[in-house]
Amino acid sequence: MYDIDKVREDFPILSRKVHDKPLVYLDNAATTQKPLCVLDAMREEYLNANANVHRGVHYLSVKATELHEQARETVRRFINAKSTTEIVFTRGTTEGLNLIAATFSEAMMQPGDEVIVSVMEHHSNIVPWQLAAQRKGIKLRVIPMSDDGILDLEAYKKLFNEKTKLVSVTQVSNVLGTINPVSDIIRTAHEHDLPCMVDGAQSAPHMKVDVQQLDCDFFVCSGHKMYGPTGIGVLYGKEEWLEKLPPYQGGGEMIEHVSFEKTTFEKPPLKFEAGTPDYIASHGLAVAINYMEQLGMDNIEKHEQELTAYAIQRLSKIDGMHIYGPTSLQPSLLMPQCHDAVVSFNVGNIHHMDMGTLLDQLGIAVRTGHHCAQPLMDRLGVLGTVRASFALYNTKEEIDRLAEGIERVSKMF
């Protein structure tokens, strides 16, 4: 394991005070803090290698291009894609999901065709398909879950019919922390000769991802949730699928030749990268990935699993506590690991917003609300929850502070 105290020194913001209290930052599922190495690398490039990429022949452009394409290779290695041609830079998970929803529905779907999603999806894996439904007349079918937040795979298998064209599911729920058995979900889709997209926004920061081992057809994730900058994300797509799909946007960079009569397009990934990319952010993302790899993804996963288990055990002792999602951390053959880095809860009749606001006064940053997952809130029968989410720099002492804060707030109601 790594030295947690030394790691925390890489994140100066963690040592600041909020409302005259030491900051306890537990909103990592929304966005993570950035280590100094990421901030320094981006500043260095702005100072010494800032120029538009790909088209320039001068030194600064060549240097910026090298860093941008090295970042693509870093991402390829991180998720074990076959080739950098399968790595498309986006503005984040949301744009990656929108890109596939728009291009796949346009090229591969007819009115009445269906997409399978799950009840625990983030809005960014629901709304783009609903927009496609308005344009193309397609339909969504939804994988249900048990009361303890486990997807019903038997029900999933019954959702397929001749109209089904694609499956799109989250690997880890941003509300429940449920780790979905995406390998099984992908395998079932492939048995029907259908592609499967995986939302990895909440998995890529916390565990090893191997897209070839998963055999997913598409995978999306965000830089800002894995210690990198905002405004940069990744869409992985199998080369044969990226070749089939039409461009998402038109403009510079993604063209091969333009005339007023006809335009031909570049091959992937540039076909999907219209306009000037955020080449500074891609470099920052690469440095963040290198930072995580130096600590070791296995070490990060082990540390966060320990934090999750400790948080569930500690918070469960609080009167009136209701934790949503899987709370049994005992492994089984069916579900060797089912909960990671997120604990969502409510306490008695205390409104989640009141709890979050008062915890903030104690210096404790948590998330409150529906977490962009209102259909899941409807399934849980609540308007919202309080969510504490963990990162590689969090400690058990911070979870103690959270528990003590909740107990203090509870006494006020």
N, C-alpha and C positions, 0 to 999 in steps of 0.2 A: 504494500500500500504506500501511497505518497504521504508526505508530511503536510497535514491539513493547515497548520499554522503558516508554513512557508507558502503554500498555495494562496492563502488568503492575502498575503502581502502583494500578490500579483494583481489584486483587485482593490485599489485604494478606496473606492466608494463604500466598501464594506466597513471601513473604519470611521465613517462619518456619523454624525448624530442627527436624529430627526425628532423634533419637538423636545430637544434637550435630553433625548434618550438614545442609547446606542442602537444603530439600525440593525434590525433582524429582517433580512430580505428573503421572503418566502413566496415570491411571485414569479418564479423562474419559468413556469409553463407559459406565461405571457411573453416575457423576454428575459434573457440572462444578462448579467453584467459582463463587461469586456475586460480581459487582462491587458496589462500595459503593453505587452508585446504586439497585440493587435492594433492598439491605438498608435503605437510608435511606428509600426510598419506602414500604416495608412498615411500618417503625417510625413514620413520619409518619402513616400512615393509622390505625394502632392508637392513636396519641396524639390525633388530631384528628378522625377521621371513622369511628369504630368503632360500627356499628349494623347490625342485620339488614337485608338488602336487600329491595327490591321491595314489601313490604307496608306499610312505615311511611310516614306522611305528614310526620313531623317532619324537621327540617333534616339531622341526622346520617344518618338513613336514606336520605334523598334523595341526599345527597352520596355515600354508600357505593354506592348503586345506580348513580349516574352513572359512578363509577370502574369498577364491575364491568362495566357494559354498554359503556363505552369500551374496556375490555380485549377484549371480544368482537369489537368492530369492528377493533381492532388485529390480532387473530388472523386475522380474515377477510381483511384486507388482506395480511397476511404470506403466507398460502397462496393468495391470490386466489380465495376462494370467491365465489359470486354474491351471497350474502346472509348476514347474521348469523343468520338462522333455520337455517342449515346448520351452525352452530358450537355444539357441545354441550361444556360444561365437565365434565371427569371428574377422577378422582384421579390419572390417568396413563395411559400406553399400555395397561397391563394391564387396567385397568377398561374402556377403550374397546373392546378386543378381546373381553373377556368380555360386554360389553353387546350387541355385534352377534352373537356366537356364541349367546347365550341368546335374544335376541328374534327373530333371523332363523330359527334352528332351530325355535323355537316356532311361528312364524307361517307359515313358507315351506317347511318340510321334512317329509317323511314317512319312516317306516322304510325303510331301504335307500338313501335319497338320499345323495349324496356331496358332500364339500368337497375342493377341491384346495389343498394347501399345498406348501411346498418342504422339502427335506431340511435346509436351513440355518435353519429357523425357531427363534426363541426359544421357550422353553416356554410363554410367554403366548399364542402363536399355535398351540399344539398342545393343551395341557391343556384349555382351555375347550371345544374341539371334541370332545375325548374325554368330557368331562362331558355335553355335549349328546348324544353317542353313547349314553351310558348311559341318558339320559332318553328319547331318540327313536329309537334304533336306527340312527343315521346312520353313515356310514363316511368315513374319511380316505383320500385318494389323494395320493401324494407325488411331486413333481418331483425327479428325480435330478440329480446334478451330476458334472462331470468331476473327475479327480484334482487339478486345479489350481483347483478351487473356482468353476467356471462352470456355471450351470444349463443343463441340456439342454433347449432349447426344442422340439426335434423330439419328444422323449419327452413333453414337456408337452402338445403338441397331441394326442397319442394317448390321453391320460388322460380326455378328454371322452366322455361318453355321455349317454343320456337321463335318467340318474339324477343327473347333475352339477347342482348348484344355485348354487354360489358358488366363487370363487377368492380365497384370502387369502395374500398373500406379503409378505416383508420387502423394502424398497427397498435397504437396505444391511445386510449381515451383521454382527452384533455380534462375531463371532469372526474372520471372514476379511477383513472390510473390502470384500468383493465388492459392487460397485454393480450391482444386477440391472437388466436392461432392462425395467423395469416398464411402460413405454409399450407395448412389444410384447406383454407378458403380458396387459395390460388389453385391448388390441385383439383378441387372440385370444379372450378371454372374451366380449367384446361380439359377436364374430362368431357366438357360440353363444347370444346374447341372455341372457347371465348377468352378474351384477354382480361387481365385483372390489374387494377391500379391500386397502389398502396399509399395512403397518406402517412408519411413518416415524420411529420413535424414534431411529434412527441416521442419518437423512438430514436431517431438519429443522434440526439444529444446524450442518450442514456445507455445505449447498448450497441454492440457490433451489428452492422447491417451488411449483408452480403446479397446483392440483388441477383447474382447468378444462382446462389444456393436457394434463395426464396423462389426464383424463377418467375418473379413478377414481370409484367409487361411494361408497367410504368411505376415510378416511385418519385415522390416529391418531398422536399424538406426546405427549411428556412435557416438562413445564416444567423439571424438574431436570437434564435432559440438555442444556438450551439456556440455561444461566446463570440460570434462574429458580428459584423455591422448589420444594421437594418437595410432594407431595400435590395437584398441579394438572396436568391434562393436557387434551388436546383430542381430540374426535371430530368430524371433518367427515363429513357425510353429505349426498348429494344430497337436495334437499327432497322429491322424490317418494318416495324410499326411507324417509326419516324419517317421512313421513306414514303409510306402510304398516305400519311396525313397531309392536308394542305397547310400552307402558312397560316399563322394566327394573325399577324399584322403585316402591313406592307410598308416599305420605305428603303432607306439605305441599308447596306450590310447584308441583307438577305437575298439580294438579287444576283443573277449571273449576267443577264443582259436585259436592257429596257429599251423598247421603242414605243411609239404611240400605237402601234398595231398589236404588240405582244410583249409580255415579260416572261423570262425564264428565271428560275430560282436556284439559289445555291443548294448544295446538299446539306443535310443535317450535320452539325447543330445550327449552323448559321441561318438556315432557312427559317428558324423560329426566333431569331435574335435581331429583329428590325431595330435600326437606330443605334446610337452610341450606347454601348453597354456601360454599366457601372464598374469599370475596370479597377478602380480603387477598392471598391467593396469586395470584388472577387479575390483580390490579393489579401484583403483583411480576412475573408473567409478561409482562405488557404492557411494563413498563419494560425487562425483559431483551430482548424483541424489538426495542424501539426502540434499545437499545444495539447489538445486532448490526447493525441496519440502518444506524446511523450509521457503523459501521466498514465496512459494505458486504459483503453476502453473497458477491459475486464476489471481494472481497479476502480474506475468510476462507477461501473454498474454495481460492484460489490458494496462500495461505500453508500450509494444511494439506496440500495436494497436494505441495508442496515438502518439507514435513516427512516425509510418508509415503515419498516417493522417496528422500530422504536416509537415513531409517531403514533401509529395505530394503537400500540399497547399503552402509551402514555395518555393519549386523548380519550381512550375508551373508559378510563377510570373517572372521567369528569361526569358529574350528575347531569342528566338530560342530554348527553352527547348522542348524536346519531351520525354515524359515518356511512357514506353511500359507496356502493360498489363492493368488490370482494374484500373482506376483512380477514379471511383465513389465509395465513401465509404458509400453511403446511403444503409442501409440494406433493403432487400426485403424478401418476403416469399420464393422465389426461391433461393436466394443467401444471407442468413443472414449475412455472413461474407466472403468476397472474396479476400482480399488482406492482406498479413501479412509479416512484417519484412524485406522486400526487395523492393528497388526502382531502376529500371534500366532505363537509360536515355542516350540520346545524345543531344548535343547542337549545333545547326546550322550545319556547315560543319566541325566542329572541330573533328579530328580523336580521337576515344576513348582512344587510347594509349597516345596521346599527352595530353589529359585532365587528365588522370590518373597520368602521369609522373609529370606534373606541380602541380597537387594537392599534390602529395607526397612531393614536395619541400616546401609546406606550412604545412607539418606535418599531412596531411590528407590521411589515408590509405583506398583506395577503390579498387575494382577489375575491370579489363578491359579485353576485349576479347570476346570469344564466350561462356565462362563459361561451357565448356564441353556440349554444347547443340547446335551444328552446324545445325541440321535440323530445330530447332526452329528459329535460326538466318535467315536461308533461308526463312522460312515462314514470318518473320518480314521484310525481304528485306534489311538486314544490315549485315555487316561483324562482328560486335561486338557492345557492349554497355559498358557504365560505370555503375557499380553496387555498390550501397551503401546498406549495410545490417546491421541490428540492433540486439542488444542483451540486456539482462536485465540490463546492466551497462551503456548503452548509455543515452545521455541527449538531450533535445531540444537545449541547448546551442551548442552542438557539431553539430547539424543539421544546426544551424545558421552559424557556422564556415564553414561547407561544402558549403552552399549557397553563402556565401561571397567569398569563394575560387573559386567557379565556375564563379561568376561574374568577379572576378579579372582576371582569365585565359581568359575568353571570350573577354575581352578588348584587349588582346594581339593578337587577330586574326582579 
